[in-house]
């Protein structure tokens, strides 16, 4: 498990899978979290939904 990835000598295909799949899964869960958060904020009030919409760019900057 402690094997490091050699980005210069290893084949591109396996490297891409080892890096892109975990990143894609993480992004999927972040997006699902935002969708659920938006749903429940919309149930509260339009003001809560607009506050959430204003905070999304800040959230994505922090995650990046």
TATAKA-V571189 format. One record per backbone hydrogen bond with DSSP energy under -1.0 kcal/mol. CO is the residue of the C=O (numbers start at 1). NH is the residue of the N-H. E is the energy in kcal/mol with one decimal. If there is no record, write none. Layout:
[[CO & NH & E] [CO & NH & E]]
This chain:
[[6 & 10 & -1.9] [11 & 15 & -1.4] [12 & 16 & -2.9] [13 & 17 & -2.1] [14 & 18 & -2.5] [15 & 19 & -1.7] [16 & 20 & -3.2] [17 & 21 & -1.6] [19 & 23 & -1.3] [20 & 24 & -2.7] [21 & 25 & -2.4] [22 & 26 & -2.3] [23 & 27 & -2.2] [24 & 28 & -2.3] [25 & 29 & -2.2] [26 & 30 & -2.0] [27 & 31 & -2.3] [28 & 32 & -2.5] [29 & 33 & -2.2] [30 & 34 & -2.0] [31 & 35 & -2.3] [32 & 36 & -2.4] [33 & 37 & -2.5] [34 & 38 & -2.4] [35 & 39 & -2.2] [36 & 40 & -2.3] [37 & 41 & -2.2] [38 & 42 & -2.2] [39 & 43 & -1.3] [40 & 44 & -1.0] [41 & 45 & -1.9] [45 & 49 & -1.8] [46 & 50 & -2.3] [47 & 51 & -2.3] [48 & 52 & -2.0] [49 & 53 & -2.2] [50 & 54 & -1.9] [51 & 55 & -1.3] [52 & 56 & -1.1] [55 & 59 & -2.2] [56 & 60 & -2.5] [57 & 61 & -2.0] [58 & 62 & -2.2] [59 & 63 & -2.1] [60 & 64 & -2.2]]
